[in-house]
Amino acid sequence: MRKRSLITTLVATLLIITVSAFPVLANAPAGKPIATPVDTTKKITDIKQAINLIENNFLGENKNGTSFIKDGADKYIDRITLNQITSGMNSINQRIATGALYRDSITNQLKKSDTIDAIVQPMAVSSDITGSYIWHWYGFDFVMEAYSSNLFGIELGKQAAVIAGSASPFWAVPQIVVIATVGVSAILVMAANALTGGGNGRGSIAFFLGDPSWAQITHVDVR
């Protein structure tokens, strides 16, 4: 009961922060939704969409297991978005080159080497936040159970006020230097998803570009 009450309070707090941060939306006339114009001439800015396009059309693999993005992706993907993904890929490539990560010869999936433990750095806010890693050519997923997910949501909520769309680093997960290049509203959505995963007992997954020494958080999904 106390846990449910805590989660309810946190979600309510996040909603209050959201309303405070966006008074124009909060005071919009009833019955007149704010329309978002669609410009089909714009290139892809969504990280997930861009990664999916690259994987289906522009992703290449070198003999040593590192990855590269083929020419032509910039015709469809926004330059800043493509640069962010490329930077994340280069960080993973560096880990592969040093042997910290390797490609499984059967599944072709990236895995952490058991003999080289130089992936993460000991930066932590709370040692209670734990999770497992799923590695990708562009970054990694951090999978959390309910307890850690709840703590992660709380930490994201705390940091939302100081992030404000900047790329300032913050430490919400042990051994991961988390940076955010999105606005406060996006961080609040991530926080709410993490709290929901804490409340439903299933946890959540945080998605990152790059490696844990300097990882750009992109989104959080409820499990």
N, C-alpha and C positions, 0 to 999 in steps of 0.2 A: 504494500500500500504506500509506504514511504517512497519507494522507487517510482511508482506511477505518479505520485504527487510532485516529485522532483522534476520528472520529465515534463509534466504538464506546465509547471512553473517556468521551466527553461524555454519551452516552445512559446509560451505567452510572452516571455521577455524578448525573444527573437522577433516576434510579430510587432511588438511595441517599437523595437529598434528600427524595423523595416519601415513602419508608418512614419516614424520621426525623420528618417533619412530621406523619405520621398513624400513631402507634404503635397506636392502637386498632384500625385496619383491619389493620395488619400482624400483630397478635396475635390476630386473630379465630380461633375454633376451626375446624379443617378440617372441611369438609362442611356447614358452617352458614353459607351466604351471608347477608350483611346485606340484609334486604329494605327497599326504599324504598316507603313507602306512597304511593298515588296518590290525590290529592284533586281530584276533577273539578270542585269548586266554585271552585278557584283560577283566577285570571286568568292570561293568558299572560305569562311572564317571559323566555322565550327571545327574544333579539333577532331572530334570523333568522325565526322564526315570526311575530313581531309585524310585522316589515317586510313579509312576504309577505301577511299579512292586510290591512294598510293599503293595499298596492299593488292588491289585488284588490277592495277594498270602500270605502276611505276616503280615497284620495289624490286631491287636486285640484291643478290648475295654473292660475296666474294668467297674465294676458296678457303680463307681462314675463318669463315663464319660471320664476318662482319657484314653489315648491310650498306646499301647506297640507294639513293633516289635517282631514278633515271630522268633524263632531260624531258621537258614537256610538262611536268607537274605544275610549274609556275603559270601555265596558261589557264589553269582551273582553280588554283589555290592562292589565296591572299599571301602576299610576300611575308608579312609579319608572322602569320600562322605557319607558313612553310619553314621559315627560319627557326621558329620555336621547335617544331618537330625535328628539323635537321639537327639542331643543337642537342636535343634529347637523344637522337640516334647516335651522334658522335660520342656522347658520354658513354652509352652502352658499348659502342665499338671499342672504346678505349679499355673498358673492363674486359672485353673479349680478348683484345690484343695482349693484355697483361696476364691472362689466364684466370682472372677472378670469376669470369663467366665462360661457359662453353655451350656448344650446341650438341644436344643428344643425337647420336648417330642414327637412332631409330626413329624418334619422334620429330627431330629437327627443332625441338623446343629449347629455349635457353634455360640453363640451370646454373646455380652457384657452385663453384668449385669447393670441394670438401677440404682441399689442402691450402687454399688461399682465402684468407678471411680479411680482405682489404676493401670490401664493398662499402660498409657503413662506417659512420663516424659517431663517436659517443656524445651526441647532443640530445638532451632530453629535458622535457618539462615534467613529465610524470612517468616513472618507471612502470606504472600499472598499465599503460597502453601497450598492448602486445598484438602481434599479428604475423601473418605469413606472407611471403613474397611470391608473386607470379611475374616472371620476367618477359619482356617483349623487346623487339628490335628498337623501339623508340623510348622505352621507359619500363615501368612496372606497376602492378596493382598491389595494394596493401590490404589484405583481407583480415577483418576484425570480427571477433565474436561480440555478443551483445554488450558485455561490461566495458570492453575497450572502446566500442563504438560510441557508447554513451559519453565516456570521458573525452573522446575525440570531438564529439559534437559540442560539448561544453567549452573545450579549448578554442574551437573555431569561432564560437559565439563571442568569446572574450576578445579574440584577435580582430573581429570584424571592424571594430571602431578604429583600430590603428592601421589597418591595411589600407582602406579607402582607395582601392584600385592601384596602389603602388606595388613595386616589386620588392618591397622590404622583406627580409627573411623573418620567419617566426618558427618556433620549434613546438609543434603540436604532437609529434610522434618521436619516441626515443629512436636515436640513431638515424633520423632523417632530417635534413635541413630543408624545411618546407618553404617555398616561396609562392607568392600569388601575383598573377598579372591580370586578375579580373577585379570587378568592382565589388563593393560591399554587399549588394543584393545577391550576387552569385555565391559569395562566401556564406551568407545567411541560409541560402537554399542548401548548400552542402552541410551546414551545421544541422539544419532541420532533418535532412535525410539520415545523418549519423545518429541523431537522437531517436528518430523513428526506428532505426535498426536496433538501438539499445532497448527501446520499449517493446518491440515485437518479439524479442528473444533470439532473433536470427543474426543480428549484426549488420555490418555494411562493408563496402569496398571503396577505398579511396584510390583514384587513378592519378598517376604522375607521369610527366615527361622527364627524361634524364635518369640519373642514378641517385641514390640516397644522399650523396655528399652535397647535392644542390638540385633538389627536385621541384619541378613546377607542378603544383596540383591543378588538375583540370576539372574534375567533378567527383562527386560521391554518390554511389547508388546504394539503395536499401537492398539487403539480401532477402 
